Amino acid sequence: MDDTSAVLKEKLLAFRNMGPLSPELDAYLKAQNELDWMFSAMRVSGSVLSRDDIAAVLDGEVVTKATIGDYQDLNAFRSAIRWAYDALDMQTDIDLRFITGFNDRLRGEEVPFRKTNPVLHTFGINPIFPSDIRDELVRMTRALSDGTCGETPSEQAAFIVTETIRIYPYAEGSEKLALCLAYYHLLRAGIPPVSLGASEQEFNTAVAEAFASGDRSHLVRIFDRSIYNKLDAVLTLGKDDAEQ
């Protein structure tokens, strides 16, 4: 185990051993988790909304640069996240049914797999043929189940992102779905939603590098530092909360 993995493991152990939180801090962290998840996924899919903009939209406030579509998308996103937490409570793994169910809620309607063959210039790849989508998604979920997709949570999250984008199951929103599936997998590992420590450009570059070289290390580092920063912040808040 390298130094980064050891430090993250130590942070995660401390997080899991935190004492009970005050109702106020617990409610605050739940709201921040939702915002971290939404903002990160929206940012990597090209949204211009800031974290504060998203918070305001969810509170029903008027945000001038937010479109009607943004309001609809964010409310659907909130419903998808809450559905995912219900699935988490039932210890649901990522499988084909989960992927399609989450995406349908994310989009606010039932969406079929894509039927066209797009060129993903951002990542420098052509995704797989539409006829192979279902089988490749099943193959991805089996790799998650049998542990052949990486040793650490960050490696596994990076695998989910690159595989989902490689498969590109839906004509729209597959990048957002990729990160959401990674976040759900992290939740299954006991890690709360993080604020992704990367711009849209860095995220896209890291994914493109993984496709070009087969090396996901840049994307893994993004997840490593994002997880570290989130756990460190929560532990600090928890310590302050316990001292009050």
HUNOR-V567889 format. One record per backbone hydrogen bond with DSSP energy under -0.5 kcal/mol. NH is the residue of the N-H (numbers start at 1). CO is the residue of the C=O. E is the energy in kcal/mol with one decimal. If there is no record, write none. Layout:
nh: [NH:NH]
co: [CO:CO]
e: [E:E]
This chain:
nh: [6:7:8:9:10:11:12:13:14:15:16:17:18:26:27:28:29:30:31:32:33:34:35:36:37:38:39:40:41:42:43:44:45:46:47:54:55:56:57:58:59:60:61:63:64:66:71:72:73:74:75:76:77:78:79:80:81:82:83:84:85:86:87:88:89:90:91:92:95:99:100:101:102:103:104:105:106:107:108:109:114:118:120:120:121:123:124:125:127:127:128:132:133:136:137:138:139:140:141:142:143:144:145:146:147:148:149:156:157:158:159:160:161:162:163:164:165:166:167:168:177:178:179:180:181:182:183:184:185:186:187:188:189:190:191:192:196:198:203:204:205:206:207:208:209:210:211:212:213:214:215:216:220:221:222:223:224:225:226:227:228:229:230:231:232:233:234:235:236:237:238:239:240:241:242:243:244:244]
co: [2:3:4:5:6:7:8:9:10:11:12:13:15:22:23:24:25:26:27:28:29:30:31:32:33:34:35:36:37:38:39:40:41:43:42:50:51:52:53:54:55:57:56:61:62:63:67:68:69:70:71:72:73:74:75:76:77:78:79:80:81:82:83:84:85:86:88:87:93:95:96:97:98:99:100:101:102:103:104:104:169:116:118:125:119:120:120:120:118:125:166:129:130:132:133:134:135:136:137:138:139:140:141:142:143:143:143:152:153:154:155:156:157:158:159:160:161:162:163:164:173:174:175:176:177:178:179:180:181:182:183:184:185:187:186:190:194:196:199:200:201:202:203:204:205:206:207:208:209:210:209:214:216:217:218:219:220:221:222:223:224:225:226:227:228:229:230:231:232:233:234:235:236:237:238:239:240:241]
e: [-2.1:-2.5:-2.5:-2.3:-2.0:-2.4:-2.8:-2.1:-2.1:-2.3:-2.5:-1.3:-1.3:-2.7:-2.2:-2.1:-2.8:-2.0:-1.9:-2.3:-2.7:-1.9:-2.1:-3.1:-2.3:-2.5:-3.1:-2.1:-2.1:-2.8:-2.4:-2.0:-0.7:-1.7:-2.6:-2.3:-2.3:-2.3:-2.6:-2.4:-1.3:-1.6:-2.7:-0.6:-0.5:-1.7:-1.8:-2.2:-3.0:-2.6:-1.9:-2.1:-2.4:-2.4:-1.8:-2.3:-2.5:-2.2:-2.1:-2.2:-2.2:-1.8:-2.2:-2.4:-2.3:-1.1:-2.1:-2.6:-0.8:-2.6:-2.4:-2.2:-3.0:-2.4:-2.4:-1.7:-2.6:-2.3:-0.9:-1.4:-2.9:-0.5:-0.6:-2.3:-1.4:-0.8:-1.3:-1.6:-0.7:-0.5:-1.3:-2.1:-1.4:-2.4:-2.4:-2.1:-2.1:-2.1:-2.4:-2.0:-1.8:-1.6:-1.9:-2.7:-0.6:-1.4:-0.7:-2.3:-2.5:-2.4:-2.0:-2.2:-2.3:-2.4:-2.7:-2.5:-2.1:-2.5:-2.5:-3.0:-2.4:-2.3:-1.8:-2.2:-2.7:-1.7:-2.5:-2.3:-2.1:-2.2:-2.3:-2.1:-1.0:-2.0:-2.8:-0.5:-0.8:-2.0:-2.5:-2.6:-2.5:-2.7:-2.3:-2.7:-2.6:-1.7:-1.9:-2.5:-2.5:-1.9:-0.6:-0.6:-2.5:-2.3:-1.7:-2.0:-2.9:-2.6:-1.9:-2.8:-2.6:-2.4:-2.0:-2.8:-2.7:-2.0:-2.4:-2.6:-2.0:-2.4:-2.7:-2.2:-2.3:-2.4:-2.2:-1.4:-0.6:-0.8]
